[in-house]
Every structure is written in C-alpha cells, then in structure tokens.
Amino acid sequence: MSLNPEGESIRVFMLGWEFPPFISGGLGTACYGLTRAMDSLGIKVTFVLPKKVHGHYATHVKLLTPESRHETETGPPGFKNVQFRWIPSTLEPYSTPQEYLDRLERIRTNHHELFSSLGEGAEHFGSGEHYGRDMYGEVQRYAAIAAELALREEFDIIHAHDWMTYPAGMAAAATTGKPLVVHVHSTEFDRSGEHVNQMIYDIERAGMERAHRVFAVSCRTRNIVINRYGIPGEKVDVIYNGVERNDDRAFSDTRIRSDEKIVLFLGRITMQKGPEYFLQAAQKVLGVMDNVKFVMAGSGDLMHRTIELAADLGIGSKVLFTGFLRGDEVRQIYKMADLYVMPSVSEPFGIAPLEALDHDVPVIISKQSGVSEVLTHALKVDFWDVDEIANKIVAVLKYPQLRSTLKDHGNFEIRKLRWTDSARKCASIYEEMLVPA
C-alpha cells in the first residue's frame, strides 16, 4: 500500500474529462483503468468531472445552487476507495472552441424546457450566463469551482488529465499548496498538426510548467513535451497505458456473412486517426480480395467526409459505418474482427490495439504511435504508406499461420501491460513528491 508521510494511504484529488459509462474516447478508458487499479492498491481517489447538462444526460442531472455547486455521486460500481464529485459544466471531451460555442448556444436556446426539468436550483443557471461565454471562459470557470471544492477535500496530490483540467489543477494547487501532476494523454500537436490552437497550446504549456511532475503516455509524447513545450526532461515520466482483461461474453448474430473477412478501424473519425488512409488501403485490398468487409466503428468530425470518400473510391458497399460504440458493442465488434488496423497520423499512445490483442485480434499499427514502443508482435507501418498497409492486410487475411502467430504472441505480450503496473508507477512518483525536502 502506498503511504503518505503521515503513514496513511495516499489521497489523490483527480481531475478528468470523462469516465465510464459515458465516454467518447480513449481518455475515459484510461482514467477508468488507472483509477480502478489505484483503488485496488488502496490509494484513495476523489475524482472530479464536468457534468453534462443536455441530451440524454438531462434525465438524471441535478443542477446545484451557487452555494452548493458540486455534488457527490456513487459513480460506477466496484470501487472501494474512490468517490466522485461532479461540477455542472458544458465542457466535453475532444471539443473545439467553435463546437463549445455551438453547444452553449443550443443550451441557451433550449434552456427553458431543459432547466425546468432539472428540479430545484435550476433557475440559478437558467440563463446560461453562469457558463463561460467561450471555451476559455468555461475552462476558467470550471477551474475556479474546482479550486473551491479542493479547499473542502482532504488529499495529498493533485492529478489532472489533459488540457481542459490543467487550469483547475493549477488553481487547486495554488489554493491548497498541494503538489500537482499533469497527465499528458494527447497534445495539441497530435490533434491539430502544425496548425495548433494557440489558446490550447498556452494552457497545455502553463500546466506542464507549473506541475511538479508531468506524466506522458509514451516516449514519443515525452519527446513532444520536452521539445515542443520546453519542459525539463527530469520532471517528465513515461506512464504507459494498460488494458483490462476481457470477459469472453457471448455475442449476438450479425448480418455479416460467415465467409467474409472483417478488417476493423475503431476510433474517433478525425484527422489524427487517419481514416482516409484506412479507406485507401481498403480499396487496394479489394482489388485482389473480394470476400472482405471493412468496418469503421466510431464517430467524429470527419464522419461525413469519410463516408463520401468510401463512395468516391467505389467501395461504399464494402465499408460498414457503425457510429460510436461502447461496452458490449465494442466487445462484439472485436469478436467479429479478423484484423484491427490503426493508421493514426499522430497517436500519443493508442489503447485500442491492446484491447484488440486482448480479444485475440491481430493488429497493424502506425509507426507514429506510442503503443508501437511497447508492442513487438504487431505489424508496423508508416500511416501514409497505403500500399504497405494493404500488403500487410492481405498477408494477414491470406495466411492463417501469420495471423495465428501475431494473435498468440501479441496476446501473451499484453499480459505485461496492466493498469496495476501503471498505478504502481504513479504511486511511486507520488511518494517521491511527498518526501519532505
């Protein structure tokens, strides 16, 4: 058990964007895996999240008065040492500033019907003016409430996940004097290439500079933190992600024929994930093999453009778009797949290949991914080399012995990548930080 200088279990004030069952990407999966592992190690975690107040969340959201702007909920079952705090907010994972403005406008337009359904206290937020007028304002408002909440909590360490929570982490550290860790799951260079949003970059850099330690999900990300943000290497630690063991549940029948091979893309359909390279490779594969179907599971800002590209390439009938999947749906799609392909342009880590191998699905991953650092038994390609991606897809589908080797050795390999190892490394660094100078 990890202990603080008083001989008690380490207590962590953790700030994140999302947590199961309501997740939209790998960050939620990572937060869940790491927090669950910390829970099993006896580390006490207070997990703070933005509360969404629209859409399907509205049926069970309670907005609070300004005098009590946060609440405790039980969260997902199975936690002994974790409690959850929710702050009403319009922040969402993977949003752009323009998407935030569009969402805020929808809330303001619809607030009369929405807020009247949310019960007592909703009138304090009914105008929508209590939310930030833009994403930057909302991030700062969230930070102020988080700092206020931190004053009421008992903890030793502040741990903030990704850029939206860095200002909250900095504010909590400033008001309590507790040390801050920022956890870099992705950078603005991963999301936007060279065309970075200056506001987001500035927030990321400020969080990394003011943090006592920076956790990066791969050596690749660590190098970006050092070289692009100017952070001293001695305070940047690599904490690789892990994977949860699957439970081999039964799956329902599908409409895909039993003689068809299934090649899977699972992830957000955005520039960062390289969906166009997946489809260009698919076209080349279908030129030599007909009994293949390509499944694109996910959603994102390039969804419509990607659907149009499949049609333009003449392979629309061979590509199935499922939309965003979660829980049992994800396990089902892995069960169906013969091969998983991740052609990411820039991938700080990439949890999905670990999940695929855990479901006995061989993987092809881009060399531009952090997960390529920890997987030996995976086929690796440059994301832009669609000829090589296609060649490797054909090889795996045509040669059962290759597929079996990749599957068996890969599955054995990921047994070494467990969230408990990630949590233990975090705990070890926490203990270093808490030793009196």
C-alpha positions in Angstrom: 0.0 0.0 0.0 1.3 3.5 -0.9 1.5 5.8 2.1 1.9 9.5 2.6 4.4 10.9 5.2 1.8 10.5 8.0 1.7 6.8 7.3 -1.8 6.9 5.8 -2.9 5.9 2.4 -2.1 8.4 -0.3 -5.1 10.6 -1.2 -5.4 11.9 -4.7 -7.5 14.8 -6.0 -8.0 13.7 -9.6 -9.4 15.9 -12.4 -10.7 14.4 -15.6 -13.0 15.0 -18.6 -14.9 11.8 -18.7 -15.5 8.4 -17.1 -17.4 5.3 -18.0 -20.2 4.6 -18.8 -20.3 8.0 -20.6 -17.1 8.2 -22.6 -16.3 9.3 -26.1 -12.7 8.2 -26.5 -9.5 6.7 -25.0 -9.2 9.2 -22.3 -12.2 7.9 -20.4 -10.9 4.3 -20.8 -7.5 5.3 -19.5 -9.0 7.2 -16.5 -11.1 4.2 -15.6 -8.3 1.7 -15.9 -5.9 3.8 -13.9 -8.4 4.8 -11.2 -9.6 1.2 -10.8 -6.0 0.0 -10.4 -5.3 2.7 -7.8 -8.5 1.7 -6.0 -7.2 -1.9 -5.8 -3.9 -0.7 -4.4 -5.6 1.2 -1.6 -5.0 4.7 -2.9 -7.9 7.0 -2.1 -9.1 9.0 -5.0 -11.5 11.9 -5.2 -12.4 12.1 -8.9 -13.8 15.4 -10.2 -15.6 15.6 -13.5 -17.6 18.1 -15.6 -21.3 17.3 -15.5 -23.0 17.5 -18.8 -26.5 19.1 -18.7 -28.1 18.3 -22.0 -29.1 15.5 -24.3 -29.5 12.0 -22.7 -27.8 13.2 -19.5 -30.7 15.5 -18.7 -32.9 12.8 -17.3 -30.6 12.3 -14.3 -28.7 15.6 -13.9 -29.4 17.9 -10.9 -28.0 21.4 -11.2 -27.0 22.9 -7.9 -27.3 26.3 -6.4 -24.4 28.7 -6.4 -24.0 28.0 -2.7 -23.5 24.3 -3.4 -22.2 23.9 -6.9 -21.0 20.3 -6.8 -22.3 17.0 -5.6 -21.2 13.5 -4.7 -22.4 10.5 -6.7 -21.6 6.9 -6.3 -20.2 6.5 -9.9 -19.7 3.1 -11.5 -19.9 0.2 -9.1 -17.0 -1.8 -7.8 -14.9 1.0 -6.2 -13.9 1.0 -2.5 -11.6 3.9 -2.2 -12.9 6.2 -4.9 -15.6 8.9 -4.6 -16.8 11.2 -7.4 -17.5 14.9 -7.4 -19.5 16.4 -10.3 -19.3 20.1 -11.3 -22.0 21.4 -13.7 -20.3 22.3 -16.9 -20.6 22.4 -20.7 -17.1 21.0 -21.2 -16.9 17.9 -23.4 -14.0 15.8 -24.4 -12.4 16.4 -27.8 -14.3 19.7 -28.4 -13.0 22.6 -30.3 -13.7 26.2 -29.3 -16.3 26.6 -32.1 -18.1 23.4 -31.0 -18.2 24.7 -27.5 -19.9 27.9 -28.7 -22.4 25.9 -30.8 -23.2 23.7 -27.8 -23.7 26.8 -25.5 -26.0 28.4 -28.0 -28.1 25.2 -28.1 -28.3 25.2 -24.3 -29.4 28.9 -24.3 -31.9 28.3 -27.0 -33.4 25.3 -25.2 -32.8 26.2 -21.6 -36.5 26.9 -20.7 -37.6 23.4 -21.4 -34.4 21.8 -20.3 -33.8 23.6 -17.0 -37.5 23.3 -15.9 -37.0 19.5 -16.0 -33.9 19.5 -13.8 -35.6 20.3 -10.5 -35.0 22.8 -7.7 -32.0 25.1 -8.1 -32.0 25.1 -11.8 -33.2 28.6 -12.0 -29.8 29.8 -10.8 -28.3 28.6 -14.1 -31.3 29.1 -16.4 -30.0 32.0 -18.3 -26.9 30.1 -19.4 -24.8 33.1 -18.3 -23.3 31.0 -15.4 -21.4 29.1 -18.1 -18.3 30.7 -19.8 -19.1 32.8 -22.9 -16.4 30.8 -24.8 -14.4 27.7 -24.1 -11.6 29.6 -22.4 -14.1 31.2 -20.1 -15.7 27.9 -19.3 -12.4 26.3 -18.6 -11.5 29.1 -16.2 -15.0 29.0 -14.5 -14.6 25.2 -14.0 -11.1 25.8 -12.6 -12.5 28.3 -10.0 -15.2 25.9 -8.8 -12.7 23.0 -8.7 -10.3 25.2 -6.5 -13.2 26.0 -4.2 -14.0 22.3 -4.0 -10.4 21.4 -3.3 -10.5 23.5 -0.2 -13.2 21.2 1.2 -11.4 18.0 0.4 -8.5 16.1 2.2 -5.8 15.0 -0.2 -2.0 14.8 -0.8 -1.6 15.1 -4.5 -3.5 16.8 -7.4 -3.5 14.7 -10.7 -5.0 16.5 -13.7 -5.7 14.7 -17.0 -5.3 16.5 -20.3 -5.5 20.2 -21.1 -9.1 21.1 -20.1 -8.4 20.3 -16.5 -4.9 21.8 -16.2 -6.2 25.3 -15.1 -8.3 23.5 -12.5 -5.3 21.6 -11.3 -3.2 24.8 -11.2 -6.0 26.6 -9.3 -6.4 23.8 -6.8 -2.6 23.7 -6.3 -2.4 27.5 -5.8 -5.2 27.5 -3.2 -4.1 24.4 -1.2 -0.4 24.3 -1.7 -0.5 20.7 -2.7 1.8 19.3 -5.4 0.4 19.0 -9.0 0.9 16.2 -11.6 -0.4 16.8 -15.1 -1.0 13.7 -17.2 -0.5 14.2 -21.0 -2.7 11.8 -23.0 -2.5 13.9 -26.1 -1.1 17.3 -27.1 -2.3 20.0 -29.4 0.3 18.9 -32.0 -1.3 15.4 -32.0 -4.8 16.8 -32.5 -4.1 19.6 -34.9 -0.7 19.0 -36.5 1.3 22.2 -37.0 -1.9 24.3 -37.1 -2.2 24.5 -33.3 -4.9 26.4 -31.4 -2.7 29.0 -29.6 -5.1 29.1 -26.6 -5.0 25.4 -26.0 -1.2 25.3 -26.5 -0.7 28.1 -24.0 -2.9 26.2 -21.4 -1.0 23.0 -22.0 2.4 24.7 -21.6 1.3 26.6 -18.5 0.0 23.3 -16.9 3.2 21.5 -17.7 5.4 24.3 -16.5 3.6 24.7 -13.1 3.3 21.0 -12.5 5.8 19.3 -10.1 5.8 16.3 -12.4 4.5 15.5 -15.9 3.2 12.1 -16.8 3.4 11.2 -20.6 1.7 8.1 -22.0 4.7 7.2 -24.2 8.3 8.2 -25.0 7.0 9.8 -28.2 4.8 12.1 -26.1 7.6 12.7 -23.7 9.8 14.0 -26.5 7.0 16.3 -27.7 6.6 17.7 -24.2 10.3 18.3 -23.9 11.0 19.6 -27.4 7.7 21.5 -28.2 6.8 22.8 -24.8 10.3 23.3 -23.3 9.7 21.2 -20.2 12.9 19.9 -18.5 13.3 16.1 -19.1 14.0 15.3 -15.5 10.4 16.1 -14.5 8.7 14.2 -17.3 7.9 10.5 -16.6 6.5 7.9 -19.0 3.5 6.0 -17.7 2.3 3.6 -20.3 -1.4 2.7 -20.5 -2.6 -0.8 -19.8 -5.5 -2.9 -20.8 -8.4 -4.6 -18.9 -8.8 -8.3 -19.5 -11.9 -9.2 -21.5 -14.5 -11.5 -20.1 -15.3 -13.6 -23.2 -19.0 -12.8 -23.2 -21.4 -14.4 -25.7 -22.3 -12.3 -28.7 -25.4 -11.9 -30.8 -25.6 -12.8 -34.5 -24.6 -10.2 -37.1 -25.6 -9.5 -40.7 -22.1 -10.1 -42.0 -21.6 -13.3 -43.9 -19.5 -16.0 -42.2 -17.3 -16.3 -45.2 -16.3 -12.6 -45.2 -13.2 -11.4 -43.5 -13.6 -8.4 -41.3 -11.0 -5.6 -41.1 -11.7 -3.2 -38.3 -11.0 0.5 -37.7 -12.1 1.6 -34.2 -11.6 5.1 -33.0 -12.6 8.7 -33.5 -13.0 9.5 -37.2 -10.8 12.6 -37.1 -7.6 13.7 -38.9 -5.5 12.4 -36.1 -6.7 8.8 -36.6 -6.0 8.6 -40.4 -9.4 7.3 -41.7 -8.6 8.2 -45.3 -5.5 6.0 -45.2 -7.6 3.1 -44.0 -10.0 3.6 -46.9 -7.3 4.0 -49.5 -5.7 0.8 -48.3 -9.1 -0.9 -48.3 -9.6 0.0 -52.0 -6.2 -1.7 -52.8 -7.1 -4.8 -50.8 -10.4 -5.2 -52.5 -8.6 -5.1 -55.8 -7.1 -8.5 -55.0 -9.6 -9.9 -52.5 -13.4 -9.7 -52.7 -14.5 -11.5 -49.5 -13.5 -8.7 -47.2 -15.6 -6.1 -45.4 -14.1 -3.0 -43.7 -15.8 -1.8 -40.6 -15.3 1.7 -39.3 -16.5 2.0 -35.7 -16.6 5.4 -34.2 -17.7 9.0 -34.8 -16.0 12.3 -35.3 -15.8 15.5 -37.3 -14.7 13.7 -40.5 -17.5 11.1 -40.4 -19.5 12.5 -43.4 -16.4 13.2 -45.4 -15.2 9.7 -44.8 -18.5 8.2 -45.9 -18.3 10.3 -49.1 -14.7 9.1 -49.6 -15.7 5.5 -49.4 -18.3 6.2 -52.1 -15.9 8.1 -54.3 -13.4 5.2 -54.1 -16.1 2.9 -55.3 -16.0 0.7 -52.2 -19.1 2.0 -50.3 -20.8 -1.4 -50.4 -17.8 -2.9 -48.7 -17.5 -0.4 -45.9 -19.8 -0.5 -42.8 -20.0 2.6 -40.6 -21.3 1.7 -37.1 -21.2 5.0 -35.4 -19.9 5.3 -31.8 -19.8 2.0 -29.9 -19.5 1.4 -26.2 -19.4 -1.6 -23.7 -20.8 -4.8 -25.1 -20.9 -3.3 -28.6 -17.1 -2.9 -28.6 -16.6 -6.4 -27.3 -18.9 -7.7 -30.1 -17.1 -5.9 -32.8 -13.7 -7.2 -31.7 -15.2 -10.7 -31.6 -16.2 -10.4 -35.2 -12.9 -8.9 -36.5 -10.1 -10.8 -38.2 -7.8 -7.9 -38.1 -7.5 -4.5 -36.5 -5.8 -1.6 -38.3 -4.8 1.7 -36.6 -3.3 4.1 -39.3 -3.0 7.0 -36.9 -1.2 10.1 -38.2 -0.2 11.1 -34.6 -1.1 8.8 -31.7 0.3 9.6 -28.3 -0.4 6.0 -27.2 -3.4 4.1 -28.6 -5.3 1.8 -26.2 -7.4 0.1 -28.9 -4.6 -2.2 -30.3 -4.1 -3.6 -26.7 -7.9 -4.2 -26.5 -7.8 -5.9 -29.9 -5.0 -8.3 -28.9 -6.7 -9.0 -25.6 -9.7 -10.2 -27.8 -7.3 -12.4 -29.9 -7.4 -10.0 -32.9 -4.0 -9.3 -34.6 -3.1 -5.7 -35.2 -1.5 -3.4 -37.7 -0.4 -0.1 -36.2 1.3 3.0 -37.4 4.9 3.7 -36.5 3.7 7.1 -35.5 2.0 5.7 -32.3 3.2 5.5 -28.8 1.9 1.9 -28.5 4.4 0.8 -31.1 7.0 1.3 -28.4 5.6 -1.5 -26.2 4.3 -4.0 -28.8 6.8 -6.3 -30.6 4.3 -8.7 -32.1 2.4 -6.2 -34.2 2.9 -5.3 -37.9 4.0 -1.7 -38.1 3.7 0.7 -41.0 4.0 4.4 -41.8 0.5 5.8 -41.8 0.9 7.3 -45.3 2.1 4.1 -46.9 -1.2 2.8 -48.1 0.4 0.2 -50.4 2.3 -1.3 -47.4 -0.8 -1.2 -45.2 -2.8 -3.0 -48.0 0.0 -5.6 -48.5 0.1 -6.4 -44.8 -3.7 -6.6 -44.6 -3.7 -9.1 -47.5 -0.9 -11.1 -45.9 -2.7 -11.5 -42.5 -6.0 -12.4 -44.2 -4.5 -14.9 -46.6 -2.0 -16.7 -44.4 -3.6 -18.3 -41.3 -0.2 -19.1 -39.8 0.9 -15.4 -39.8 -2.5 -14.4 -38.3 -2.1 -17.1 -35.6 1.4 -16.1 -34.7 0.5 -12.4 -34.4 -2.5 -13.2 -32.3 -0.9 -15.7 -29.9 2.4 -13.8 -29.3 0.5 -10.4 -29.1 -1.9 -11.7 -26.6 1.0 -13.1 -24.5 2.8 -9.7 -24.8 0.0 -7.6 -23.5 -0.2 -9.6 -20.3 2.8 -7.5 -19.2 0.8 -4.3 -19.8 -1.6 -4.0 -16.8 -3.1 -0.9 -15.3 -1.9 -2.0 -11.9 1.7 -1.5 -13.1 0.8 2.0 -14.3 -0.8 2.7 -11.0 2.2 1.4 -9.1 4.5 3.7 -11.1 2.2 6.7 -10.4 2.2 5.8 -6.7 6.0 5.5 -6.6 6.3 9.0 -8.0 3.6 10.3 -5.6 5.7 9.0 -2.7 8.8 10.7 -4.1 6.9 14.0 -4.3 5.6 13.8 -0.8 9.0 13.2 0.9 9.8 16.4 2.8 12.6 18.4 1.2 
